[in-house]
Amino acid sequence: NKLTPFISMQNYHSLIYREEEREMIPLCKKHLGVGTIPWSPLSRGLLTRPRNGNDATLRSKTDPWTSLIQKEDDPNMAIVDRVEEIAKKKGVSMSQIALAWLMTKDPVAAPIVGTTKLENLLDVIKSVEVKLDAEEIKYLEETYTSKPIVGHY
């Protein structure tokens, strides 16, 4: 048909939002043979710091997307605590744990991570060195509950 085949899909995918795992990721992997390039893998910063609220950023206070994913009554907020726990245990940042988890998900090719600070970029690059075992992955995932699909226009 002379059409260029798809080679990847950009999708919203993180420990806080895993709805793509139901249909789109299996479609990409099994039927289309394409990788995924998740955007917002750190859930707009939610997975980068403890959720005690003491170090909230200006973005976390003013970004309209934040209110879609950072609701205190959301049972998935417990995942943030688990990311913090494993990060402390391994002596790495929460960002590194969240990205290390994402990179265990086939067919993730490369997450899209945005930052305005070099130190944060260097931190997320180190996530490729972090390895999670099966028990840690299960621990991070087991409290996830399904939610309405967001990020599609």
C-alpha positions as CSV (number, residue, x, y, z in Angstrom):
1,N,0.0,0.0,0.0
2,K,3.1,2.2,0.0
3,L,2.2,3.7,3.4
4,T,5.0,4.0,6.0
5,P,4.2,1.6,8.8
6,F,3.9,2.7,12.4
7,I,7.0,2.2,14.4
8,S,5.9,3.5,17.8
9,M,3.1,4.9,19.8
10,Q,3.3,7.8,22.3
11,N,1.1,7.0,25.3
12,Y,0.5,8.1,28.8
13,H,1.9,5.3,31.0
14,S,3.3,5.4,34.5
15,L,2.9,3.6,37.8
16,I,0.0,6.0,38.5
17,Y,-1.7,5.5,35.1
18,R,-1.6,2.0,33.6
19,E,-4.8,1.9,31.5
20,E,-2.9,1.4,28.3
21,E,-1.8,-2.0,29.6
22,R,-5.3,-3.4,29.0
23,E,-5.6,-2.9,25.2
24,M,-3.1,-0.6,23.5
25,I,0.1,-2.0,24.7
26,P,-0.9,-5.6,23.9
27,L,-2.0,-4.3,20.5
28,C,1.3,-2.6,19.9
29,K,3.4,-5.6,21.0
30,K,1.5,-8.6,19.7
31,H,-0.2,-7.3,16.6
32,L,1.6,-4.2,15.3
33,G,5.1,-5.0,16.4
34,V,5.8,-1.4,17.5
35,G,7.4,0.1,20.6
36,T,5.8,2.6,23.0
37,I,7.2,6.0,24.0
38,P,5.4,6.9,27.2
39,W,4.9,10.5,28.0
40,S,4.6,11.8,31.6
41,P,6.3,8.6,33.0
42,L,6.8,10.5,36.3
43,S,3.1,11.5,36.5
44,R,3.9,15.3,36.2
45,G,6.4,15.0,39.1
46,L,4.1,13.0,41.4
47,L,6.5,10.1,41.4
48,T,9.6,12.2,42.1
49,R,9.1,13.2,45.7
50,P,7.3,12.1,48.8
51,R,3.7,13.1,48.9
52,N,3.8,14.9,52.3
53,G,3.3,18.2,50.4
54,N,6.2,20.0,52.0
55,D,8.1,20.4,48.7
56,A,5.3,20.9,46.2
57,T,6.5,22.8,43.1
58,L,4.8,25.7,41.4
59,R,3.9,23.5,38.6
60,S,2.2,20.9,40.8
61,K,0.1,23.7,42.3
62,T,-0.9,25.4,39.0
63,D,-0.9,22.8,36.2
64,P,-4.4,21.8,35.2
65,W,-3.3,18.3,34.4
66,T,-2.1,17.8,37.9
67,S,-5.7,17.8,39.3
68,L,-6.5,14.8,37.0
69,I,-3.8,12.6,38.4
70,Q,-3.1,13.9,41.9
71,K,-6.2,13.4,44.0
72,E,-5.5,12.7,47.6
73,D,-8.5,10.3,47.8
74,D,-7.2,8.3,44.9
75,P,-6.1,4.8,46.1
76,N,-3.3,4.9,43.6
77,M,-1.6,7.5,45.7
78,A,-0.3,4.7,47.9
79,I,1.9,3.8,45.0
80,V,3.9,7.0,45.6
81,D,4.6,5.8,49.1
82,R,5.8,2.5,47.8
83,V,8.1,4.2,45.3
84,E,9.6,6.2,48.1
85,E,10.0,3.1,50.2
86,I,11.9,1.2,47.5
87,A,14.0,4.2,46.6
88,K,15.1,4.6,50.2
89,K,15.9,0.8,50.4
90,K,18.0,1.0,47.2
91,G,19.6,4.4,48.0
92,V,18.3,5.9,44.7
93,S,15.8,8.6,43.8
94,M,12.1,8.1,43.4
95,S,12.4,9.1,39.8
96,Q,14.9,6.3,39.2
97,I,12.5,3.7,40.7
98,A,9.5,4.9,38.7
99,L,11.5,4.9,35.4
100,A,13.2,1.6,36.2
101,W,9.8,0.1,36.6
102,L,8.6,1.5,33.3
103,M,11.6,0.2,31.5
104,T,10.6,-3.4,32.6
105,K,7.4,-3.0,30.5
106,D,7.8,-4.4,27.0
107,P,7.5,-2.8,24.4
108,V,8.6,0.5,26.1
109,A,11.3,1.9,23.8
110,A,12.1,5.1,25.7
111,P,10.1,7.3,28.1
112,I,9.6,11.0,27.4
113,V,11.0,12.9,30.4
114,G,10.9,16.6,30.6
115,T,13.1,18.7,32.9
116,T,14.4,22.2,33.2
117,K,17.4,21.3,35.4
118,L,20.5,19.4,34.4
119,E,20.7,17.7,37.8
120,N,17.2,16.2,37.2
121,L,18.2,15.0,33.8
122,L,21.4,13.3,35.1
123,D,19.2,11.7,37.8
124,V,16.8,10.2,35.4
125,I,19.6,8.9,33.1
126,K,20.8,6.9,36.1
127,S,17.5,5.0,36.1
128,V,18.9,2.7,33.4
129,E,21.3,1.3,36.0
130,V,18.5,0.5,38.6
131,K,17.3,-3.0,38.5
132,L,14.0,-4.1,40.2
133,D,13.4,-7.7,41.0
134,A,10.0,-9.5,40.5
135,E,9.0,-8.9,44.1
136,E,9.7,-5.2,43.9
137,I,7.7,-4.9,40.7
138,K,4.8,-6.7,42.2
139,Y,4.9,-4.5,45.3
140,L,4.8,-1.4,43.2
141,E,1.9,-2.7,41.0
142,E,-0.4,-4.5,43.5
143,T,-2.3,-1.5,44.8
144,Y,-3.1,0.0,41.4
145,T,-6.8,0.4,40.7
146,S,-8.3,1.1,37.3
147,K,-9.4,4.6,36.5
148,P,-11.1,6.5,33.6
149,I,-9.0,6.9,30.5
150,V,-7.4,10.3,30.2
151,G,-5.0,11.9,27.7
152,H,-6.9,11.1,24.5
153,Y,-8.3,13.8,22.3
